[in-house]
């Protein structure tokens, strides 16, 4: 079996099937010739998986999905037009208009706000665990109608690490799945399926593509969860469009035996809500995947160097530093278990001083880009409390440990000394040291 770095370059693609093109072609077409009536009937009846219409599938994005399936040792995937589409479709699929989502406060602000703005309108409620680091908090928070636990494997902006394996056990003991947003980690640093996750979602906008030039999302499953346990009747539905060519009824397990979860998303949410990933966008994500290991490892190395530098400034301009590589970090043991290659390229620190000084500092850096993105090849800086997590009210920001003085860094591929020098000149300019 091929190893990770071979899969990221070759998995899911055979040049012979694409006119021997070495690079995955961009199939810039809306539709595909049906050829014969029988072939058309086969495709419209899910008896053939040949591409039919790019809103549903396309040879370029098919390769992307197949490659990510192999990188995760999974069974099925569906690519989408954004990371928020991936989060939303996955949670809409598991809740199906009822029940509750159990999550931690350490989520992307848009994910949490979607619980109120989107899921409330779909008759779905949500609960936030009191202490994400305490497994008992998850057990206590589960209610009879809880449908899913949703977490981030490595959190933004404070790089906290959750005990995924223990949380998965809590979920499975309750007969519900664990969905993990693995955006910050990428499969290079962590494969959540190895620790009990049932569905993994990504904003491929971030580390998977890694160059700040595409918006994309992915949902992946390993087909190990028992969707027939009585809590999720939506997967046993037999909608008319799933019928066989002889007119007999079929459910999602019949039509998508290796991926009922992503299959239902493709058939319903992608088909009718329409967040289709454009072929060119899929191509850009594929390009990014080819250098995933090298990029992420350099970002990890750079993050650790920046952590060490910032710790020398504690007591001066810096109040604290949060990253598993930091001294006395409470997540070092969990990081050793889940992130032996390093705990990602995202970190945060507390900047001393006034709000005006924080503004001046953000505007004083020259190498760091002041952007809301993360996982880029270029290093980025931002103040989360009033930008990326501005949807969170003060109570939720406090629960997520996002303070007004929090500065988030997303490490890129620059020389670390240049990044350090840039921070230093900004400190000197603002604080006059």
Secondary structure as UniProt FT lines:
FT   HELIX           4..10
FT   TURN            11..12
FT   HELIX           15..18
FT   TURN            19..20
FT   HELIX           37..44
FT   TURN            45..46
FT   TURN            54..56
FT   HELIX           59..71
FT   TURN            72..73
FT   STRAND          76..80
FT   HELIX           83..95
FT   TURN            96..97
FT   STRAND          100..103
FT   HELIX           109..114
FT   HELIX           115..119
FT   HELIX           120..122
FT   STRAND          125..128
FT   TURN            132..133
FT   HELIX           135..141
FT   TURN            144..145
FT   STRAND          146..152
FT   TURN            156..158
FT   HELIX           164..173
FT   TURN            174..175
FT   STRAND          177..181
FT   TURN            183..185
FT   HELIX           186..189
FT   HELIX           192..195
FT   STRAND          199..203
FT   TURN            204..209
FT   STRAND          217..221
FT   TURN            227..228
FT   HELIX           233..236
FT   HELIX           240..242
FT   TURN            245..246
FT   HELIX           252..255
FT   TURN            257..258
FT   HELIX           260..264
FT   HELIX           265..273
FT   HELIX           279..289
FT   TURN            290..291
FT   HELIX           292..311
FT   TURN            312..313
FT   TURN            315..317
FT   STRAND          318..322
FT   TURN            324..325
FT   TURN            327..328
FT   TURN            330..331
FT   HELIX           332..338
FT   TURN            340..341
FT   STRAND          346..351
FT   HELIX           355..364
FT   STRAND          369..370
FT   STRAND          380..382
FT   HELIX           384..386
FT   TURN            387..391
FT   HELIX           394..399
FT   TURN            400..401
FT   TURN            404..405
FT   STRAND          406..410
FT   HELIX           416..431
//
